């Protein structure tokens, strides 16, 4: 889900940059610092949850009392 959210931030800006090149006009499309912060935050959250999932798989359910 985080990668989908990152794509919704990146793809419109990428498409706008392509249209700027094709139309040769200034549409004022570009990345802002807030977009970069959002992407880094989403990427780090995805990494944390993926790491937690891997730890859960490695423990084979021992943390929940299963034998």
N, CA, C and O atoms as a printed pandas DataFrame, in Angstrom:
     atom_number atom_name residue_name chain_id  residue_number  x_coord  y_coord  z_coord
0              1         N          UNK        A               1    0.818   -1.187    0.000
1              2        CA          UNK        A               1    0.000    0.000    0.000
2              3         C          UNK        A               1    0.868    1.259    0.000
3              4         O          UNK        A               1    0.534    2.259   -0.636
4              5         N          UNK        A               2    1.980    1.192    0.722
5              6        CA          UNK        A               2    2.858    2.359    0.760
6              7         C          UNK        A               2    3.440    2.658   -0.614
7              8         O          UNK        A               2    3.586    3.821   -0.989
8              9         N          UNK        A               3    3.773    1.611   -1.368
9             10        CA          UNK        A               3    4.324    1.825   -2.695
10            11         C          UNK        A               3    3.279    2.423   -3.636
11            12         O          UNK        A               3    3.623    3.207   -4.521
12            13         N          UNK        A               4    2.027    2.069   -3.458
13            14        CA          UNK        A               4    0.953    2.670   -4.242
14            15         C          UNK        A               4    0.806    4.152   -3.905
15            16         O          UNK        A               4    0.589    4.978   -4.791
16            17         N          UNK        A               5    0.926    4.482   -2.624
17            18        CA          UNK        A               5    0.831    5.877   -2.213
18            19         C          UNK        A               5    2.012    6.685   -2.756
19            20         O          UNK        A               5    1.849    7.841   -3.146
20            21         N          UNK        A               6    3.190    6.078   -2.778
21            22        CA          UNK        A               6    4.356    6.746   -3.352
22            23         C          UNK        A               6    4.127    6.983   -4.840
23            24         O          UNK        A               6    4.472    8.041   -5.367
24            25         N          UNK        A               7    3.546    5.994   -5.515
25            26        CA          UNK        A               7    3.277    6.139   -6.950
26            27         C          UNK        A               7    2.294    7.274   -7.210
27            28         O          UNK        A               7    2.432    7.984   -8.207
28            29         N          UNK        A               8    1.301    7.464   -6.334
29            30        CA          UNK        A               8    0.341    8.556   -6.535
30            31         C          UNK        A               8    0.988    9.923   -6.324
31            32         O          UNK        A               8    0.467   10.932   -6.799
32            33         N          UNK        A               9    2.105    9.966   -5.626
33            34        CA          UNK        A               9    2.827   11.230   -5.465
34            35         C          UNK        A               9    3.743   11.467   -6.658
35            36         O          UNK        A               9    3.848   12.593   -7.144
36            37         N          UNK        A              10    4.411   10.412   -7.135
37            38        CA          UNK        A              10    5.432   10.555   -8.169
38            39         C          UNK        A              10    4.841   10.643   -9.573
39            40         O          UNK        A              10    5.269   11.484  -10.364
40            41         N          UNK        A              11    3.877    9.800   -9.897
41            42        CA          UNK        A              11    3.388    9.707  -11.272
42            43         C          UNK        A              11    2.760   10.994  -11.821
43            44         O          UNK        A              11    3.044   11.345  -12.967
44            45         N          UNK        A              12    1.925   11.713  -11.066
45            46        CA          UNK        A              12    1.396   12.968  -11.628
46            47         C          UNK        A              12    2.488   13.989  -11.938
47            48         O          UNK        A              12    2.410   14.702  -12.938
48            49         N          UNK        A              13    3.508   14.058  -11.078
49            50        CA          UNK        A              13    4.603   14.992  -11.344
50            51         C          UNK        A              13    5.418   14.554  -12.553
51            52         O          UNK        A              13    5.869   15.390  -13.337
52            53         N          UNK        A              14    5.607   13.253  -12.707
53            54        CA          UNK        A              14    6.335   12.733  -13.863
54            55         C          UNK        A              14    5.554   12.980  -15.148
55            56         O          UNK        A              14    6.126   13.387  -16.159
56            57         N          UNK        A              15    4.251   12.733  -15.107
57            58        CA          UNK        A              15    3.413   12.981  -16.275
58            59         C          UNK        A              15    3.394   14.469  -16.618
59            60         O          UNK        A              15    3.421   14.829  -17.795
60            61         N          UNK        A              16    3.348   15.325  -15.621
61            62        CA          UNK        A              16    3.382   16.767  -15.858
62            63         C          UNK        A              16    4.687   17.208  -16.493
63            64         O          UNK        A              16    4.694   18.085  -17.357
64            65         N          UNK        A              17    5.794   16.607  -16.071
65            66        CA          UNK        A              17    7.090   16.949  -16.665
66            67         C          UNK        A              17    7.154   16.507  -18.120
67            68         O          UNK        A              17    7.723   17.209  -18.956
68            69         N          UNK        A              18    6.579   15.355  -18.426
69            70        CA          UNK        A              18    6.549   14.889  -19.814
70            71         C          UNK        A              18    5.689   15.819  -20.671
71            72         O          UNK        A              18    6.072   16.170  -21.787
72            73         N          UNK        A              19    4.529   16.215  -20.149
73            74        CA          UNK        A              19    3.671   17.139  -20.897
74            75         C          UNK        A              19    4.352   18.484  -21.106
75            76         O          UNK        A              19    4.182   19.108  -22.154
76            77         N          UNK        A              20    5.135   18.945  -20.102
77            78        CA          UNK        A              20    5.872   20.189  -20.268
78            79         C          UNK        A              20    6.871   20.086  -21.414
79            80         O          UNK        A              20    7.030   21.027  -22.192
80            81         N          UNK        A              21    7.548   18.933  -21.518
81            82        CA          UNK        A              21    8.520   18.758  -22.595
82            83         C          UNK        A              21    7.826   18.668  -23.956
83            84         O          UNK        A              21    8.303   19.237  -24.938
84            85         N          UNK        A              22    6.696   17.951  -24.011
85            86        CA          UNK        A              22    5.993   17.785  -25.282
86            87         C          UNK        A              22    5.359   19.102  -25.744
87            88         O          UNK        A              22    5.484   19.481  -26.909
88            89         N          UNK        A              23    4.688   19.783  -24.839
89            90        CA          UNK        A              23    3.996   21.022  -25.195
90            91         C          UNK        A              23    4.915   22.234  -25.223
91            92         O          UNK        A              23    4.550   23.272  -25.774
92            93         N          UNK        A              24    6.083   22.118  -24.646
93            94        CA          UNK        A              24    7.065   23.197  -24.543
94            95         C          UNK        A              24    6.451   24.445  -23.918
95            96         O          UNK        A              24    6.624   25.562  -24.408
96            97         N          UNK        A              25    5.733   24.222  -22.829
97            98        CA          UNK        A              25    5.175   25.334  -22.070
98            99         C          UNK        A              25    5.421   25.075  -20.591
99           100         O          UNK        A              25    5.714   23.952  -20.182
100          101         N          UNK        A              26    5.299   26.122  -19.806
101          102        CA          UNK        A              26    5.538   26.006  -18.375
102          103         C          UNK        A              26    4.223   25.737  -17.658
103          104         O          UNK        A              26    3.369   26.619  -17.571
104          105         N          UNK        A              27    4.058   24.523  -17.145
105          106        CA          UNK        A              27    2.850   24.158  -16.397
106          107         C          UNK        A              27    3.068   24.227  -14.893
107          108         O          UNK        A              27    2.169   23.914  -14.113
108          109         N          UNK        A              28    4.266   24.638  -14.489
109          110        CA          UNK        A              28    4.632   24.779  -13.081
110          111         C          UNK        A              28    4.437   23.468  -12.320
111          112         O          UNK        A              28    3.801   23.433  -11.267
112          113         N          UNK        A              29    4.992   22.404  -12.869
113          114        CA          UNK        A              29    4.923   21.084  -12.249
114          115         C          UNK        A              29    6.305   20.751  -11.732
115          116         O          UNK        A              29    7.298   20.908  -12.442
116          117         N          UNK        A              30    6.367   20.290  -10.493
117          118        CA          UNK        A              30    7.656   19.895   -9.938
118          119         C          UNK        A              30    7.484   19.352   -8.535
119          120         O          UNK        A              30    6.422   19.458   -7.922
120          121         N          UNK        A              31    8.557   18.774   -8.054
121          122        CA          UNK        A              31    8.541   18.241   -6.695
122          123         C          UNK        A              31    8.724   19.366   -5.695
123          124         O          UNK        A              31    9.486   20.307   -5.919
124          125         N          UNK        A              32    8.015   19.247   -4.600
125          126        CA          UNK        A              32    8.226   20.146   -3.477
126          127         C          UNK        A              32    8.920   19.359   -2.377
127          128         O          UNK        A              32    8.954   18.129   -2.414
128          129         N          UNK        A              33    9.458   20.051   -1.424
129          130        CA          UNK        A              33   10.158   19.386   -0.326
130          131         C          UNK        A              33    9.198   18.499    0.460
131          132         O          UNK        A              33    9.597   17.443    0.951
132          133         N          UNK        A              34    7.952   18.908    0.584
133          134        CA          UNK        A              34    6.971   18.116    1.318
134          135         C          UNK        A              34    6.717   16.780    0.631
135          136         O          UNK        A              34    6.502   15.773    1.305
136          137         N          UNK        A              35    6.738   16.756   -0.706
137          138        CA          UNK        A              35    6.568   15.501   -1.440
138          139         C          UNK        A              35    7.710   14.540   -1.137
139          140         O          UNK        A              35    7.490   13.343   -0.955
140          141         N          UNK        A              36    8.913   15.060   -1.085
141          142        CA          UNK        A              36   10.080   14.224   -0.781
142          143         C          UNK        A              36    9.977   13.675    0.642
143          144         O          UNK        A              36   10.296   12.510    0.879
144          145         N          UNK        A              37    9.539   14.497    1.581
145          146        CA          UNK        A              37    9.377   14.044    2.968
146          147         C          UNK        A              37    8.307   12.960    3.050
147          148         O          UNK        A              37    8.485   11.966    3.754
148          149         N          UNK        A              38    7.207   13.142    2.340
149          150        CA          UNK        A              38    6.156   12.122    2.322
150          151         C          UNK        A              38    6.662   10.813    1.757
151          152         O          UNK        A              38    6.368    9.750    2.305
152          153         N          UNK        A              39    7.417   10.865    0.675
153          154        CA          UNK        A              39    7.943    9.647    0.058
154          155         C          UNK        A              39    8.893    8.934    1.008
155          156         O          UNK        A              39    8.815    7.715    1.158
156          157         N          UNK        A              40    9.786    9.671    1.649
157          158        CA          UNK        A              40   10.715    9.050    2.590
158          159         C          UNK        A              40    9.992    8.446    3.787
159          160         O          UNK        A              40   10.358    7.367    4.253
160          161         N          UNK        A              41    8.970    9.131    4.288
161          162        CA          UNK        A              41    8.192    8.612    5.413
162          163         C          UNK        A              41    7.465    7.323    5.029
163          164         O          UNK        A              41    7.499    6.345    5.776
164          165         N          UNK        A              42    6.813    7.318    3.876
165          166        CA          UNK        A              42    6.095    6.115    3.441
166          167         C          UNK        A              42    7.041    4.954    3.187
167          168         O          UNK        A              42    6.733    3.812    3.527
168          169         N          UNK        A              43    8.201    5.243    2.586
169          170        CA          UNK        A              43    9.173    4.194    2.328
170          171         C          UNK        A              43    9.697    3.604    3.632
171          172         O          UNK        A              43    9.853    2.388    3.744
172          173         N          UNK        A              44    9.972    4.466    4.626
173          174        CA          UNK        A              44   10.474    3.960    5.902
174          175         C          UNK        A              44    9.408    3.154    6.642
175          176         O          UNK        A              44    9.733    2.148    7.272
176          177         N          UNK        A              45    8.154    3.572    6.581
177          178        CA          UNK        A              45    7.092    2.811    7.223
178          179         C          UNK        A              45    6.908    1.449    6.560
179          180         O          UNK        A              45    6.689    0.451    7.246
180          181         N          UNK        A              46    6.996    1.402    5.230
181          182        CA          UNK        A              46    6.896    0.128    4.528
182          183         C          UNK        A              46    8.039   -0.793    4.926
183          184         O          UNK        A              46    7.838   -1.993    5.109
184          185         N          UNK        A              47    9.231   -0.239    5.061
185          186        CA          UNK        A              47   10.396   -1.033    5.453
186          187         C          UNK        A              47   10.245   -1.576    6.877
187          188         O          UNK        A              47   10.579   -2.732    7.139
188          189         N          UNK        A              48    9.745   -0.751    7.787
189          190        CA          UNK        A              48    9.568   -1.177    9.181
190          191         C          UNK        A              48    8.555   -2.312    9.269
191          192         O          UNK        A              48    8.801   -3.306    9.953
192          193         N          UNK        A              49    7.425   -2.178    8.589
193          194        CA          UNK        A              49    6.405   -3.224    8.652
194          195         C          UNK        A              49    6.854   -4.502    7.952
195          196         O          UNK        A              49    6.510   -5.601    8.386
196          197         N          UNK        A              50    7.618   -4.365    6.873
197          198        CA          UNK        A              50    8.133   -5.557    6.192
198          199         C          UNK        A              50    9.153   -6.275    7.078
199          200         O          UNK        A              50    9.183   -7.505    7.122
200          201         N          UNK        A              51    9.983   -5.513    7.779
201          202        CA          UNK        A              51   10.956   -6.093    8.699
202          203         C          UNK        A              51   10.245   -6.803    9.852
203          204         O          UNK        A              51   10.658   -7.893   10.247
204          205         N          UNK        A              52    9.192   -6.206   10.392
205          206        CA          UNK        A              52    8.420   -6.839   11.460
206          207         C          UNK        A              52    7.769   -8.125   10.994
207          208         O          UNK        A              52    7.699   -9.096   11.747
208          209         N          UNK        A              53    7.291   -8.141    9.759
209          210        CA          UNK        A              53    6.688   -9.351    9.205
210          211         C          UNK        A              53    7.728  -10.458    9.070
211          212         O          UNK        A              53    7.440  -11.620    9.359
212          213         N          UNK        A              54    8.927  -10.104    8.636
213          214        CA          UNK        A              54    9.997  -11.102    8.516
214          215         C          UNK        A              54   10.385  -11.663    9.885
215          216         O          UNK        A              54   10.644  -12.860   10.010
216          217         N          UNK        A              55   10.429  -10.818   10.903
217          218        CA          UNK        A              55   10.744  -11.288   12.262
218          219         C          UNK        A              55    9.657  -12.236   12.743
219          220         O          UNK        A              55    9.957  -13.256   13.364
220          221         N          UNK        A              56    8.403  -11.914   12.463
221          222        CA          UNK        A              56    7.308  -12.776   12.867
222          223         C          UNK        A              56    7.393  -14.132   12.172
223          224         O          UNK        A              56    7.109  -15.159   12.788
224          225         N          UNK        A              57    7.778  -14.148   10.904
225          226        CA          UNK        A              57    7.922  -15.418   10.188
226          227         C          UNK        A              57    9.079  -16.244   10.751
227          228         O          UNK        A              57    8.987  -17.468   10.840
228          229         N          UNK        A              58   10.170  -15.567   11.131
229          230        CA          UNK        A              58   11.327  -16.275   11.666
230          231         C          UNK        A              58   11.054  -16.858   13.043
231          232         O          UNK        A              58   11.614  -17.897   13.393
232          233         N          UNK        A              59   10.199  -16.205   13.832
233          234        CA          UNK        A              59    9.924  -16.696   15.186
234          235         C          UNK        A              59    8.945  -17.853   15.182
235          236         O          UNK        A              59    8.794  -18.540   16.192
236          237         N          UNK        A              60    8.277  -18.080   14.058
237          238        CA          UNK        A              60    7.326  -19.190   13.890
238          239         C          UNK        A              60    6.235  -19.173   14.956
239          240         O          UNK        A              60    5.845  -20.229   15.454
240          241         N          UNK        A              61    5.741  -18.001   15.308
241          242        CA          UNK        A              61    4.633  -17.873   16.231
242          243         C          UNK        A              61    4.992  -17.994   17.701
243          244         O          UNK        A              61    4.087  -18.056   18.533
244          245         N          UNK        A              62    6.261  -18.030   18.059
245          246        CA          UNK        A              62    6.660  -18.197   19.461
246          247         C          UNK        A              62    6.254  -17.006   20.312
247          248         O          UNK        A              62    6.020  -17.169   21.510
248          249         N          UNK        A              63    6.163  -15.820   19.736
249          250        CA          UNK        A              63    5.816  -14.666   20.551
250          251         C          UNK        A              63    4.348  -14.653   20.945
251          252         O          UNK        A              63    3.965  -13.902   21.842
252          253         N          UNK        A              64    3.519  -15.460   20.301
253          254        CA          UNK        A              64    2.114  -15.509   20.641
254          255         C          UNK        A              64    1.758  -16.749   21.451
255          256         O          UNK        A              64    0.577  -17.046   21.626
256          257         N          UNK        A              65    2.739  -17.469   21.940
257          258        CA          UNK        A              65    2.481  -18.637   22.773
258          259         C          UNK        A              65    2.243  -19.921   22.018
259          260         O          UNK        A              65    1.936  -20.945   22.629
260          261         N          UNK        A              66    2.375  -19.897   20.717
261          262        CA          UNK        A              66    2.203  -21.121   19.943
262          263         C          UNK        A              66    3.502  -21.919   19.982
263          264         O          UNK        A              66    4.597  -21.357   19.958
264          265         N          UNK        A              67    3.359  -23.201   20.042
265          266        CA          UNK        A              67    4.551  -24.066   20.117
266          267         C          UNK        A              67    4.857  -24.692   18.796
267          268         O          UNK        A              67    5.823  -25.446   18.679
